[in-house]
Amino acid sequence: MNKLKIEAYKDIKYNDKIAEDFEVMFNPASYNQKFDIEFEEAQGKGTSASEQKFKRIKPKEFSIEFQIDGTGAAAPKVDVAKKIDQFIKLTAKLNGEIHRTTFLKLSWGSLISYCVLKTADITYNLFKPDGYPLRAKVNATFAEIQDDKKRAALENKNSPDLSHVRVVGEGDTLPLMAHRIYGDSKYYIDLARINNLTNFRKLQPGTQLYFPPIRKKNVA
């Protein structure tokens, strides 16, 4: 059974992976997605409602709860404190090389999210007689991210084609996606270079790829 996995990277392009992946002991029973659209709510005096002028779409958030059990009752024994420390170091500690927390990739089934940790609430709920934790519950919230290039492509209101970012689906190949978007598969080598793909013959489903307009000569 595939388990929820968290990977950490030094860069927003997800090229420089660091540390060991964090894998949950038990998959969550559920997770929450939050979509937050912000509007200007200024309301005229004496009126009963406002126009709700669009302001911005906030990054999508995921909230996930998972358990860490060191009793050995349902899974091989683990050191709960060390497992929590691994999670915190991977997701929440300031990385001295990049002077910030790491860029994360969450993957579990159809859920693939490029994100950062926003909050983590940890509850210890079972202990040894000496106070050492035997069980903990983690409630973590992650906020999705995009690099400036991809975000600008999605928000480019001056372009007749508003969609320059695509998510790789099952069975997709780079030549196929190039043909689908540009009408010609010959651009796949340039797309591999632009998206920093080291193995363009095997695309990972859920990966976001940037497709620049041809007229801007970003692809030859």
Phi and psi in degrees as a GROMACS rama.xvg file:
@    title "Ramachandran Plot"
@    xaxis  label "Phi"
@    yaxis  label "Psi"
@TYPE xy
-72.9874  135.833  ASN-2
-110.844  154.631  LYS-3
-56.5385  128.709  LEU-4
-126.66  142.493  LYS-5
-121.091  123.783  ILE-6
-110.424  151.282  GLU-7
-123.463  141.501  ALA-8
-134.371  155.486  TYR-9
-84.0496  -21.7498  LYS-10
-127.496  154.545  ASP-11
-72.9379  -13.1688  ILE-12
-85.6911  -4.72796  LYS-13
60.0794  48.4632  TYR-14
-103.756  -33.6476  ASN-15
-108.179  91.5126  ASP-16
-80.3461  143.122  LYS-17
-129.271  157.388  ILE-18
58.4325  -176.186  ALA-19
-93.312  142.09  GLU-20
-60.3077  149.1  ASP-21
-101.437  126.308  PHE-22
-121.303  130.884  GLU-23
-69.3729  154.914  VAL-24
-73.8464  -42.9497  MET-25
-129.817  130.464  PHE-26
-62.2328  145.26  ASN-27
-64.7881  149.592  PRO-28
-72.9394  -24.6186  ALA-29
-163.44  167.991  SER-30
-145.696  157.149  TYR-31
-110.829  141.934  ASN-32
-112.682  137.51  GLN-33
-121.987  123.393  LYS-34
-110.44  121.191  PHE-35
-122.293  110.61  ASP-36
-106.542  125.685  ILE-37
-101.804  134.651  GLU-38
-125.312  153.255  PHE-39
-76.3511  124.847  GLU-40
-110.363  22.931  GLU-41
-60.2201  131.557  ALA-42
-127.031  132.25  GLN-43
-67.3525  148.701  GLY-44
-63.1236  133.379  LYS-45
83.4885  4.652  GLY-46
-100.884  162.208  THR-47
-101.196  -7.32184  SER-48
-157.643  170.285  ALA-49
-119.985  165.443  SER-50
-72.1088  -21.3209  GLU-51
57.4352  64.195  GLN-52
-72.1394  131.406  LYS-53
-61.6804  134.941  PHE-54
-113.522  -57.0209  LYS-55
-169.081  162.597  ARG-56
-104.61  120.051  ILE-57
-76.2121  157.277  LYS-58
-57.1283  141.595  PRO-59
-66.0551  143.407  LYS-60
-120.639  148.354  GLU-61
-121.264  134.189  PHE-62
-116.567  125.86  SER-63
-131.645  136.963  ILE-64
-117.501  131.783  GLU-65
-143.212  159.963  PHE-66
-109.968  147.991  GLN-67
-123.36  121.473  ILE-68
-121.746  120.923  ASP-69
-105.938  13.2226  GLY-70
-81.1989  -23.2944  THR-71
82.5625  5.61142  GLY-72
-73.3767  -38.3331  ALA-73
-116.645  -6.94641  ALA-74
-162.156  165.26  ALA-75
-54.1227  144.133  PRO-76
-61.2934  139.512  LYS-77
-131.149  161.105  VAL-78
-86.325  107.726  ASP-79
-59.6745  -45.0902  VAL-80
-61.1861  -41.0292  ALA-81
-69.0342  -37.243  LYS-82
-66.2217  -41.2391  LYS-83
-63.849  -42.466  ILE-84
-61.5665  -39.0893  ASP-85
-61.8332  -43.912  GLN-86
-62.0378  -46.2041  PHE-87
-65.9085  -43.9388  ILE-88
-62.0471  -37.7273  LYS-89
-73.3226  -36.2571  LEU-90
-110.061  -28.6575  THR-91
-122.491  -9.0434  ALA-92
-84.8624  145.837  LYS-93
-68.8227  124.055  LEU-94
-89.114  120.387  ASN-95
-64.2715  -26.8649  GLY-96
-74.6388  -35.6329  GLU-97
-109.912  -2.94355  ILE-98
58.0796  40.1478  HIS-99
-169.568  177.348  ARG-100
-75.7204  165.79  THR-101
-80.4563  161.254  THR-102
-86.918  130.65  PHE-103
-112.66  153.093  LEU-104
-126.856  118.607  LYS-105
-98.4745  133.494  LEU-106
-141.484  129.958  SER-107
-164.671  108.572  TRP-108
59.5099  -126.205  GLY-109
-80.8277  -9.01682  SER-110
-83.8948  112.152  LEU-111
-132.838  115.869  ILE-112
-133.298  132.003  SER-113
-97.8408  120.293  TYR-114
-158.831  -178.104  CYS-115
-131.775  155.202  VAL-116
-74.1351  130.654  LEU-117
-100.228  -49.605  LYS-118
-144.311  154.957  THR-119
-144.734  120.902  ALA-120
-109.263  122.723  ASP-121
-116.004  124.585  ILE-122
-115.969  119.915  THR-123
-92.1729  124.632  TYR-124
-129.747  10.4911  ASN-125
-153.615  137.391  LEU-126
-136.91  156.2  PHE-127
-74.2325  166.429  LYS-128
-56.3099  -28.712  PRO-129
-86.022  4.51389  ASP-130
92.244  -2.31565  GLY-131
-72.9829  132.48  TYR-132
-69.2543  138.399  PRO-133
-111.516  -16.441  LEU-134
-153.053  142.45  ARG-135
-145.326  151.126  ALA-136
-118.514  130.976  LYS-137
-114.653  124.153  VAL-138
-108.995  111.48  ASN-139
-121.073  139.208  ALA-140
-117.869  130.336  THR-141
-118.819  141.674  PHE-142
-111.244  129.44  ALA-143
-69.7538  151.57  GLU-144
-132.45  159.727  ILE-145
-142.359  144.577  GLN-146
-72.9335  165.154  ASP-147
-59.332  -37.3047  ASP-148
-63.4785  -46.9365  LYS-149
-70.355  -39.3679  LYS-150
-64.7482  -41.166  ARG-151
-63.3058  -36.5738  ALA-152
-64.313  -42.343  ALA-153
-69.4252  -29.4662  LEU-154
-103.315  10.97  GLU-155
-74.4814  96.0144  ASN-156
-79.1057  -10.4994  LYS-157
-90.3681  -6.00114  ASN-158
-95.8301  139.537  SER-159
-67.5607  -20.0443  PRO-160
-112.133  106.218  ASP-161
-80.4544  -12.2457  LEU-162
-108.627  96.8821  SER-163
-111.612  6.29503  HIS-164
-122.646  129.236  VAL-165
-125.842  149.699  ARG-166
-100.924  128.663  VAL-167
-66.2466  129.568  VAL-168
-105.067  172.379  GLY-169
-59.6029  129.872  GLU-170
85.654  -5.16739  GLY-171
-71.4832  141.972  ASP-172
-123.278  160.307  THR-173
-64.9369  -44.3304  LEU-174
-58.8243  -39.5934  PRO-175
-64.7918  -43.6519  LEU-176
-68.2509  -36.2672  MET-177
-62.8346  -42.733  ALA-178
-66.5613  -37.6761  HIS-179
-64.4649  -37.0884  ARG-180
-94.0267  -41.6569  ILE-181
-100.937  -12.2496  TYR-182
81.2107  9.49634  GLY-183
-155.628  130.441  ASP-184
-81.6918  -5.82832  SER-185
-66.301  -15.0849  LYS-186
-84.1625  3.11339  TYR-187
-64.9085  -32.9236  TYR-188
-66.7534  -42.1165  ILE-189
-64.9631  -38.231  ASP-190
-65.8945  -37.4709  LEU-191
-61.852  -40.7791  ALA-192
-67.4929  -46.0431  ARG-193
-61.9511  -37.4106  ILE-194
-94.0369  8.23439  ASN-195
55.4977  43.9728  ASN-196
-89.2323  123.352  LEU-197
-87.11  -25.695  THR-198
-133.577  81.9265  ASN-199
-75.6509  -10.724  PHE-200
-77.8473  -16.2752  ARG-201
-131.796  91.6195  LYS-202
-84.8657  140.737  LEU-203
-85.8037  118.463  GLN-204
-53.7967  137.068  PRO-205
97.3638  -13.1368  GLY-206
-70.373  138.373  THR-207
-91.2892  130.595  GLN-208
-119.831  142.166  LEU-209
-95.8743  128.779  TYR-210
-121.513  97.6564  PHE-211
-73.7074  154.428  PRO-212
-61.75  137.224  PRO-213
-62.8435  -36.4282  ILE-214
-63.8351  -19.7825  ARG-215
-83.8466  -2.16152  LYS-216
64.8391  27.8488  LYS-217
-77.3876  -22.898  ASN-218
-122.693  147.438  VAL-219
